[in-house]
Amino acid sequence: MPDAPESAAPDADPPVATPSPAPARRGGGGGMLRSSAVFTAMTFLSRIAGYVRDRLQAAFFGADAGVDAFVVAYRIPNYLRRIFAEGSFASAFVPVLSELRQKGDQDALQDFLDHVAGALLAIVLVVTALGMLGAPWIARLFLLFDEGGDKVAMTAEMLRITFPYLAFISMTALAGAVLNTFRHFGLPALTPVLHNLGVIAAMLVLGRWAGMGPEALAWGVVGAGVLQLAVLWPAMARWGLRPRLRFSARHEGVRRVGRLMLPTIFSSSVAQVNLLVGTMFASGLVAGSQSWLYYSDRLTELPLGLFGVAIGTVILPQLSRHHADRDAAGYSQALDWGLRTVLLIGLPAAVGIGLLAEELTAALFLTGEFTARDTRMTSYALVAMCVGIPAFMLSKVLLPAFYARQDTRTPMRAAVITVIVNVLLTVAIVLPWQRAGAIAPHAGIALATALAGTINALLLWIWLRRAGIYARQPGWTRWLLRIAAGLIAMVVAVWAVTDAAGDFTVMGDARRWAWLLAAIAAGAGAYGAMLLALGLRPRHLRH
């Protein structure tokens, strides 16, 4: 079903009480492809703004103890955002909202939305207050292996600044989930641009002009949360959706979302939990380790945000509708489309970023306070993290397959196992590397995170198949062979260009970017040409 136009008149009849037309109840590959393209295009703009933000952060502040403190202070409320915002909350909220929408009872839908909004705000305000009060103890916990006290104090101060971001972004995420459920993907995907612009403004005004230092990043984060909420919340009114904040712990809709949400706290945010585990272990390594892991994670998020999150966001309402309609065939077709599309994009993304890890890091961040050593240390972590990119992206599709059926316990089991495995792998990899005097023990943290993410995706896949809720569609062997051939062609093309280019860390910016774009174009061109030569056509992505 085509997306409703973003430019619809404000007084147009809202689609709240109107069930979806019949065509939307089929496989949905074409409609989901268009919706994913809209989401990806908007996210791409956000990534451009995000790159500018990270480039300025690297140039202004480098990878020192102050940036390490900000990384910890940002990741903790950011992890909670995954719970109370687009992660656990959305996974529990969207299926229930979709079910009410399918029933066509506008009064029940409005009552549900009012009470869920009120309950969410009350909870995040309490969590925010507790986080601000407990900032020193939280900072000490996540810098457990740091022997100095300065970084702990800096982190605690920044935590007090960043924690209110949780309240603003949680309400923003509620508005985005509502709009996504009604197939309006453009604005929710675009609002993260405001986050990056807010941090950029804070760096320029507070960091450079006022000389505040890395603390300006923390103020930028909370200011960006305010800006995002101010844009997205009023947008719901255009579609007749005006949540009125009401609180009742006994409301059936609130209790239902709560029951579904609790098991998803780990499953929807397992990657963030693993990053927090890595942050704790990195506190015992040399200064800069947390910053190097942060920058490598930011580069890993590029394909995950552009494609993995886009496909997962679009597919959840679609799967929820098929489940509500008891359309098992449409459910399997939609899920199969998501898995094939993720592998078509995720595998070359992982291989390409791994091959160009140092070149990408140098082109994006090597300037000002960010040195050639920082470039190489970040690239080591990035290569290790690339091992998990396909799995991270697959999880974004596999999780909605459970959530659409309101099964949140199975993903929780996988998440608990994954976190335990991540801790064990981190100890097993990092400690021997550190004792042996390895130059980049922090890369072991990234490798453990990637391997744990792979195990998470594998468990989800196995349990999905055992449950019999997904029937694999024909043509998988041919699909994978085409991808494998395309990857071989891509590796050869990228290697040829980078071998001719030489050391990126000693080049000027213009030459560095020219060679990097040439390598990317060669790799993407070779991959695409091989797929076309083996018979893959755009129409195959719509089935």
CORUR-V223891 format. One record per pair of residues at least 12 apart in sequence whose C-alpha atoms are under 8 Angstrom apart, sorted by the first residue. I is the first residue (numbers start at 1). J is the second residue. If there is no record, write none. Layout:
I,J + I,J
//
This chain:
1,21 + 1,23 + 1,24 + 1,28 + 1,30 + 1,31 + 2,31 + 2,34 + 2,35 + 3,31 + 3,34 + 3,35 + 3,183 + 3,184 + 4,183 + 4,184 + 5,184 + 6,184 + 6,186 + 6,187 + 9,238 + 10,237 + 10,238 + 10,239 + 11,238 + 12,238 + 12,239 + 13,239 + 13,240 + 14,238 + 14,239 + 14,240 + 15,182 + 15,239 + 15,240 + 16,101 + 16,104 + 16,106 + 16,182 + 16,239 + 16,240 + 16,241 + 17,101 + 17,104 + 17,105 + 17,106 + 18,101 + 18,102 + 18,104 + 19,101 + 19,102 + 19,103 + 19,104 + 20,102 + 25,321 + 25,322 + 25,325 + 25,327 + 25,330 + 26,330 + 27,329 + 27,330 + 27,331 + 27,332 + 27,333 + 27,334 + 27,543 + 28,318 + 28,330 + 28,334 + 29,333 + 29,334 + 29,337 + 29,541 + 29,542 + 29,543 + 30,541 + 30,542 + 30,543 + 32,311 + 32,314 + 32,315 + 32,318 + 33,541 + 33,542 + 35,183 + 35,185 + 35,314 + 36,307 + 36,310 + 36,311 + 36,314 + 38,185 + 38,186 + 39,185 + 39,186 + 39,189 + 39,306 + 39,310 + 40,189 + 40,305 + 40,306 + 40,307 + 40,310 + 41,306 + 42,186 + 42,187 + 42,189 + 42,190 + 43,189 + 43,190 + 43,192 + 43,305 + 43,306 + 44,306 + 45,190 + 45,193 + 46,190 + 46,191 + 46,192 + 46,193 + 46,196 + 47,193 + 47,302 + 49,193 + 49,196 + 49,197 + 50,193 + 50,196 + 51,364 + 52,200 + 53,196 + 53,197 + 53,199 + 53,200 + 54,295 + 54,365 + 55,364 + 55,365 + 56,200 + 56,203 + 57,203 + 58,365 + 58,366 + 58,367 + 58,368 + 58,369 + 58,370 + 59,365 + 59,366 + 59,367 + 59,368 + 59,369 + 59,370 + 60,208 + 60,368 + 60,369 + 61,213 + 61,214 + 61,369 + 61,370 + 62,368 + 62,369 + 62,370 + 62,371 + 63,288 + 63,291 + 63,292 + 63,369 + 63,370 + 63,374 + 64,287 + 64,288 + 64,291 + 65,151 + 65,287 + 65,288 + 66,151 + 66,154 + 66,213 + 66,214 + 66,215 + 67,214 + 67,291 + 68,151 + 68,287 + 68,288 + 68,289 + 68,290 + 68,291 + 69,151 + 69,152 + 69,154 + 69,155 + 69,158 + 70,155 + 70,158 + 70,214 + 70,215 + 70,217 + 70,218 + 71,290 + 71,291 + 71,294 + 72,139 + 72,142 + 72,155 + 72,279 + 73,139 + 73,155 + 73,156 + 73,158 + 73,159 + 73,162 + 73,218 + 74,159 + 74,162 + 74,218 + 75,276 + 76,276 + 77,162 + 77,163 + 77,165 + 77,166 + 78,166 + 79,269 + 79,272 + 79,273 + 80,166 + 81,166 + 81,169 + 81,170 + 82,268 + 82,269 + 82,272 + 83,265 + 83,268 + 83,269 + 84,120 + 84,124 + 84,170 + 85,169 + 85,170 + 85,171 + 85,172 + 85,173 + 85,174 + 86,170 + 86,173 + 86,174 + 86,177 + 87,265 + 87,268 + 87,269 + 88,261 + 88,262 + 88,264 + 88,265 + 88,267 + 88,268 + 88,269 + 89,257 + 89,261 + 90,173 + 90,174 + 90,177 + 91,261 + 91,264 + 91,268 + 91,400 + 91,403 + 91,404 + 92,257 + 92,258 + 92,260 + 92,261 + 92,264 + 92,403 + 92,406 + 93,177 + 93,257 + 93,261 + 94,177 + 94,178 + 94,181 + 94,316 + 94,317 + 95,316 + 95,317 + 95,320 + 95,403 + 95,404 + 95,405 + 95,406 + 96,257 + 97,109 + 97,178 + 97,181 + 98,181 + 98,317 + 98,320 + 98,321 + 99,320 + 99,321 + 99,324 + 102,321 + 102,324 + 110,241 + 110,242 + 110,243 + 112,253 + 112,254 + 113,243 + 113,244 + 114,243 + 114,244 + 114,245 + 114,246 + 115,244 + 115,245 + 115,246 + 115,247 + 115,248 + 115,251 + 115,253 + 115,254 + 116,246 + 116,247 + 116,253 + 116,254 + 117,171 + 117,174 + 117,243 + 117,244 + 117,245 + 117,246 + 118,244 + 118,245 + 118,246 + 118,247 + 119,245 + 119,246 + 119,247 + 119,248 + 119,249 + 119,254 + 120,170 + 120,171 + 121,167 + 121,170 + 121,171 + 122,247 + 124,166 + 124,167 + 124,170 + 125,167 + 128,163 + 128,164 + 128,166 + 128,167 + 131,159 + 131,160 + 131,163 + 132,159 + 132,160 + 132,161 + 132,163 + 133,160 + 135,156 + 135,157 + 135,159 + 135,160 + 136,152 + 136,153 + 136,155 + 136,156 + 136,157 + 138,156 + 139,152 + 139,153 + 139,155 + 139,156 + 139,159 + 140,152 + 141,280 + 142,276 + 142,279 + 142,280 + 142,283 + 143,279 + 143,280 + 143,283 + 143,284 + 144,280 + 144,283 + 144,284 + 145,280 + 145,281 + 145,283 + 145,284 + 146,283 + 146,284 + 147,284 + 158,215 + 158,218 + 159,218 + 161,218 + 161,219 + 161,222 + 162,218 + 162,219 + 162,221 + 162,222 + 163,222 + 164,222 + 165,221 + 165,222 + 165,223 + 165,225 + 165,226 + 166,225 + 168,225 + 168,226 + 168,228 + 168,229 + 169,225 + 169,226 + 169,228 + 169,229 + 171,229 + 171,233 + 172,228 + 172,229 + 172,232 + 172,233 + 175,232 + 175,233 + 175,236 + 176,188 + 176,232 + 178,236 + 179,236 + 180,313 + 180,314 + 180,317 + 181,317 + 187,232 + 188,232 + 191,228 + 191,231 + 191,232 + 192,228 + 194,224 + 194,227 + 194,228 + 195,221 + 195,224 + 195,225 + 195,227 + 195,228 + 196,224 + 197,224 + 198,220 + 198,221 + 198,223 + 198,224 + 198,227 + 199,216 + 199,217 + 199,219 + 199,220 + 199,221 + 199,223 + 199,224 + 200,220 + 201,220 + 202,216 + 202,217 + 202,219 + 202,220 + 203,216 + 203,217 + 203,220 + 260,406 + 260,407 + 260,408 + 261,408 + 263,408 + 263,409 + 263,411 + 263,412 + 264,408 + 264,409 + 264,411 + 264,412 + 265,412 + 266,412 + 266,415 + 266,416 + 267,399 + 267,411 + 267,412 + 267,413 + 267,414 + 267,415 + 267,416 + 268,399 + 268,411 + 270,415 + 270,418 + 270,419 + 270,453 + 271,392 + 271,449 + 271,453 + 273,419 + 274,419 + 274,422 + 274,449 + 275,449 + 277,423 + 278,426 + 278,445 + 278,446 + 278,449 + 281,445 + 282,442 + 282,445 + 285,441 + 285,442 + 289,442 + 292,374 + 292,377 + 292,378 + 292,381 + 293,378 + 293,381 + 293,382 + 293,442 + 293,443 + 293,446 + 295,378 + 296,378 + 296,379 + 296,381 + 296,382 + 296,385 + 297,382 + 297,385 + 299,382 + 300,382 + 300,385 + 300,386 + 300,389 + 303,346 + 303,349 + 303,389 + 304,389 + 304,392 + 304,393 + 307,342 + 307,345 + 307,393 + 308,342 + 308,346 + 308,392 + 308,393 + 308,394 + 308,396 + 308,397 + 309,393 + 309,396 + 311,338 + 311,342 + 311,396 + 311,397 + 312,338 + 312,396 + 312,397 + 312,400 + 315,334 + 315,335 + 315,338 + 315,397 + 315,400 + 316,400 + 316,401 + 316,403 + 316,404 + 317,404 + 318,334 + 319,331 + 319,334 + 319,335 + 319,400 + 319,401 + 319,404 + 320,404 + 320,405 + 323,404 + 323,405 + 328,469 + 331,470 + 332,469 + 332,470 + 332,471 + 332,472 + 332,473 + 333,473 + 333,543 + 335,397 + 335,401 + 335,470 + 336,472 + 336,473 + 337,541 + 337,542 + 337,543 + 338,397 + 339,394 + 339,397 + 339,398 + 340,479 + 341,541 + 342,390 + 342,393 + 342,394 + 343,390 + 343,394 + 344,483 + 346,389 + 346,390 + 346,393 + 347,389 + 347,390 + 347,487 + 348,487 + 348,490 + 348,527 + 349,389 + 350,386 + 350,387 + 350,388 + 350,389 + 350,390 + 351,386 + 351,487 + 351,491 + 352,490 + 352,491 + 352,494 + 352,520 + 352,523 + 353,382 + 353,383 + 353,386 + 354,382 + 354,383 + 354,384 + 354,386 + 355,383 + 355,491 + 355,494 + 355,495 + 357,379 + 357,380 + 357,382 + 357,383 + 358,375 + 358,376 + 358,378 + 358,379 + 358,380 + 358,504 + 359,504 + 359,505 + 359,512 + 359,516 + 360,516 + 361,375 + 361,376 + 361,378 + 361,379 + 362,375 + 362,504 + 362,505 + 362,512 + 363,504 + 363,509 + 363,512 + 363,513 + 363,516 + 366,505 + 372,505 + 375,505 + 377,440 + 380,440 + 380,443 + 381,440 + 381,442 + 381,443 + 381,444 + 381,445 + 381,446 + 381,447 + 382,443 + 382,446 + 384,443 + 384,444 + 384,446 + 384,447 + 384,450 + 385,446 + 385,447 + 385,449 + 385,450 + 386,450 + 387,447 + 387,450 + 387,451 + 388,449 + 388,450 + 388,451 + 388,453 + 388,454 + 389,450 + 391,453 + 391,454 + 391,456 + 391,457 + 391,458 + 392,453 + 392,454 + 392,457 + 394,457 + 395,456 + 395,457 + 395,460 + 398,457 + 398,460 + 398,461 + 399,411 + 399,460 + 402,464 + 410,460 + 410,463 + 411,460 + 414,456 + 414,459 + 414,460 + 415,456 + 417,456 + 418,452 + 418,453 + 418,455 + 418,456 + 419,452 + 421,452 + 422,448 + 422,449 + 422,451 + 422,452 + 423,448 + 425,448 + 425,452 + 426,444 + 426,445 + 426,448 + 426,449 + 429,444 + 429,445 + 429,448 + 430,442 + 430,444 + 430,445 + 482,530 + 482,531 + 482,534 + 482,536 + 483,531 + 485,530 + 485,531 + 486,526 + 486,527 + 486,528 + 486,529 + 486,530 + 486,531 + 487,527 + 489,523 + 489,526 + 489,527 + 489,530 + 490,522 + 490,523 + 490,524 + 490,525 + 490,526 + 490,527 + 491,523 + 492,523 + 493,519 + 493,522 + 493,523 + 493,526 + 494,519 + 494,520 + 494,522 + 494,523 + 497,515 + 497,518 + 497,519 + 497,522 + 498,515 + 498,519 + 501,515
//
